[in-house]
């Protein structure tokens, strides 16, 4: 179970995860603002086609990440941090997901794990921490769009709603999860 508090406290996650046994922690991006340029670059490289189709630049993404440097409101971003302070991954709760379906909110998004860290449980830790934070904030359901990780999210209790074409660039699955 994940525990949250103010910006001066690291989020503690389930210690049974293989990721946590290596000193990895999930924390608010607000506590690691210096990582924003690196995170912005990684996210933009991963989904450049979608950002460009939406007319968004890397600077727009950087600005969005700066706005998510909060600890007790949405939108919000969490990061996975190694014991030495290195960024390993991240995830956010956003208020909308352009290019998908209007009227749904909030959205889990930007779940990114560095290539060499994949398969260690970090993605599940980040998703769980974001779900817990959403519950703490009174969010009853979350939505997401994914193009390659449908099975990953289904294992975490997410359900397929429908499939859509995002900005005419990628086919994505829209998924939801009840939290309360």
ZAMARGU-4260 file (C-alpha; in steps of 0.2 Angstrom, whole numbers, plus 5000, padded with zeros to 4 digits):
<rodrens>
0) 5000/5000/5000 | 5006/5017/4996 | 5006/5031/5009 | 5007/5050/5005 | 5009/5066/5014
5) 5016/5083/5010 | 5030/5089/4998 | 5044/5085/5011 | 5040/5067/5013 | 5044/5053/5000
10) 5029/5042/4995 | 5032/5025/5002 | 5027/5010/4991 | 5024/4992/4994 | 5041/4985/5000
15) 5038/4968/4993 | 5041/4974/4975 | 5058/4969/4968 | 5060/4988/4963 | 5059/4993/4981
20) 5072/4981/4987 | 5085/4991/4977 | 5082/5008/4986 | 5070/5014/4973 | 5057/5026/4979
25) 5041/5034/4971 | 5040/5052/4975 | 5032/5068/4969 | 5040/5077/4955 | 5038/5093/4965
30) 5052/5086/4976 | 5063/5084/4961 | 5061/5099/4949 | 5078/5097/4943 | 5073/5081/4934
35) 5060/5090/4923 | 5071/5093/4908 | 5076/5075/4907 | 5059/5069/4910 | 5052/5081/4897
40) 5065/5074/4884 | 5061/5056/4888 | 5042/5058/4887 | 5043/5069/4871 | 5054/5056/4862
45) 5042/5042/4867 | 5027/5050/4861 | 5033/5063/4848 | 5021/5058/4835 | 5006/5061/4846
50) 5013/5077/4854 | 5016/5084/4836 | 4999/5079/4830 | 4992/5088/4844 | 5003/5103/4840
55) 5012/5102/4856 | 5031/5106/4857 | 5043/5099/4870 | 5042/5116/4879 | 5024/5114/4880
60) 5027/5097/4889 | 5040/5105/4900 | 5027/5118/4905 | 5014/5105/4909 | 5026/5095/4920
65) 5030/5111/4929 | 5012/5113/4932 | 5011/5095/4939 | 5024/5099/4952 | 5011/5098/4966
70) 5007/5086/4980 | 4989/5088/4984 | 4979/5092/4969 | 4977/5087/4951 | 4986/5087/4939
75) 5001/5078/4947 | 5016/5069/4942 | 5026/5055/4952 | 5043/5049/4948 | 5053/5033/4952
80) 5070/5038/4959 | 5085/5027/4962 | 5095/5028/4978 | 5107/5039/4970 | 5094/5051/4964
85) 5093/5045/4946 | 5077/5046/4937 | 5070/5029/4933 | 5052/5032/4927 | 5037/5043/4930
90) 5018/5044/4928 | 5005/5058/4929 | 4986/5061/4932 | 4980/5073/4919 | 4964/5082/4918
95) 4962/5078/4899 | 4969/5067/4886 | 4968/5076/4869 | 4965/5065/4854 | 4955/5052/4863
100) 4937/5055/4870 | 4930/5071/4877 | 4921/5072/4893 | 4931/5059/4903 | 4942/5065/4917
105) 4955/5063/4925 | 4967/5052/4915 | 4982/5042/4920 | 4996/5046/4908 | 5014/5047/4904
110) 5018/5031/4912 | 5036/5029/4907 | 5050/5018/4913 | 5068/5019/4906 | 5072/5005/4895
115) 5085/4997/4906 | 5073/4997/4921 | 5058/4989/4913 | 5052/4973/4920 | 5056/4977/4938
120) 5039/4982/4944 | 5042/5001/4943 | 5027/5004/4931 | 5015/4995/4943 | 5022/5004/4958
125) 5020/5021/4949 | 5002/5016/4944 | 4997/5010/4961 | 5004/5026/4969 | 4994/5037/4957
130) 4979/5027/4960 | 4981/5029/4979 | 4984/5048/4977 | 4968/5049/4966 | 4958/5040/4979
135) 4965/5052/4993 | 4959/5066/4982 | 4942/5059/4980 | 4943/5053/4962 | 4930/5039/4959
140) 4937/5033/4942 | 4952/5035/4931 | 4954/5033/4912 | 4969/5030/4901 | 4974/5027/4883
145) 4987/5015/4878 | 4994/5008/4862 | 5006/4994/4868 | 5002/4991/4887 | 4984/4984/4887
150) 4989/4968/4895 | 5000/4977/4908 | 4985/4988/4913 | 4972/4973/4913 | 4983/4964/4926
155) 4982/4980/4937 | 4963/4979/4936 | 4959/4991/4922 | 4945/4987/4910 | 4944/4991/4891
160) 4931/5004/4886 | 4934/5005/4867 | 4947/5007/4854 | 4950/5024/4845 | 4962/5032/4833
165) 4972/5046/4842 | 4975/5061/4831 | 4975/5049/4816 | 4992/5043/4821 | 4990/5028/4833
170) 4977/5016/4837 | 4974/5016/4856 | 4963/5007/4868 | 4954/5017/4881 | 4953/5009/4898
175) 4945/5014/4915 | 4946/5009/4933 | 4934/5012/4947 | 4944/5018/4963 | 4930/5022/4975
</rodrens>
